[in-house]
Amino acid sequence: MEPNDRRKPCFCMMQTALLLLVGISYNSVNRVLLCPIVGLNSQKILYTHSEMKVIDHISQSTKPLVSFEILPPLKGKGIQSLYNHLDPLMEFKPSFINVTYHRSEHVFKKKVDGTFEKVVVRKRPGTESICAAIMNKYNVDTVPHLICGGFGINETEDALINLNYLGIDNVLVLRGDAAKNEASFEPEPGGHKYASDLLKQVVNLNSGIYLEEELKNTTKTKFCIGVAGYPEKHFEAPNMDSDLQYLKQKVDAGADYIVTQMFFNNQKYFDFVDACRAIGITVPIIPGLKPIYTKKQLTVLPKVFHIDLPTDLSNAIMKCKDDTEVEKVGTEWLLTQSKELYKANVPVLHYYTLGRPNMVCDVMKAFL
């Protein structure tokens, strides 16, 4: 979910160089890949990228859309591992794909002299390039996650500029989790403490306001900005009312839509939407859905994500003899959730696929 890895590569230049090696060029004005036809002075368009914002996808559809959320491959894994994950999902024509990011970790490595050295480790690098790769291969819009943790405001601006160069005009802004060695979230020196501050930086760029105030005749970006919502309350909020007020502040500051934390009881989503509408939040609210496939998740999900699992679901999982049976229960539960939400005409069915694309495929084949 973090925007870049401090190395600041101009991926657009690297990508263009690579494409030229294989006889393909990139037209950054029209967002198209061009392939020269041997013997002719003309060029053949391989594909045209739609370059639509999330809110445009929603406003132009008369039925619920489908979107997926994925993790970048672990360091050491090739891009093919990502394609293998996405290939079966593309049958369902997602309107956009979210690419998450996890902040760097600090680990202590023992040196030869017996002392320990603090080292920064990034397990899933390359969000910007992964978004570009998905866009190029599948002709689908991507939504990179941006977080506060681990980045100063200048690094964040550089990441946003790179995304703009790549024609990626959707972002989801989040505060992000605390580092593993921190009891609570601590911002990077010179970085944002709250998602609302990060959001304002994106809004400023959309207005042509850069950190270097003396810049003249600046180009305005056009990011569509999503934020997170919590049907069961953010665990750090004292109560639901205050959590909703913080959410409204983000919407009033320029957020275009909301994506919810996962939930397993649709009524909690419906109640959340009603509560948002009651205080004047009118932007689309996208439900986030996740499959359950192991017994271990009965304890992990409540602990990590601070959510409740319905009694009927937990009882059914506890009766399972193994995780193969759990997967069947989880698939049926997700299917029931999806059908009800689809019937309620939600804006988008957003699936946290995260390692289980086949379960999501089975669900959608059953009702789409």
C-alpha angles and dihedrals in degrees: 000000000000116000102231143348103247093257093096099208115179094236091182090064094044091048092050092049091051092048092050090055089062095041098262127120132196122228103206093188098060096024093236134133113229127204119196116231110226112250096013134094092218128085131229120224112231092191142330118232112227094219094198127162121238092246090051091053089052097045093049095051128083094197137041114289128217127236135169136212121212140180120236112248117272116261108277094033120107128234089257089073087062093047091050088055095047102038097080091044095055090074087078095056101233115209091219142352124223118216114204128210133205121205123247119275129223115225131176115230121195115240128213091260091056097255123118128242123207109231130185112227127190112195098185111033129171109053094154094050092043091054090050092048092052091047092049097045101041104023091232131131118254133209114205117200118236121199136185100225116096099010137092121217093258092054089049091052091050090052092050091049090051091050090050091052089053093052093248104143102169126080136170111214119208137164091228131213128299116266114266092251093050126086091209136008116290120186122229113260103272091013136113122278097195136037088235089063092050089048091054090053090055091046090051091054089050085058093047094254111141129182089254097071094191092067111116132204091013124184115247117228120219106213120167103218127213127188135192126258128192118214088189095041128262106278093236095053115098092223143348095263093058091045090054091049091054089050091051090052089057092048092048089050092058113285110151100199144356130235115198131226112253117281134179100202112068092202089068089058093047091049090048092053091048091050091050093050091048092062095044103268104144104165121110114280112209118202116229116217131190132185121233115219109156136050088231090070090069088076102023098056096051091045098046102031100027095231135136125239117215115252093237091054096046092046091051091050093048089057092056116108095211143354092272088067090043090057090055091051091046093050092051092048092050090048092053091048092048095049093051093047092046090051089050088057097237114184096247139355100227114194124199093214095174101159100337108078092144092061090053090047091052091051095050094045087058097060113009 
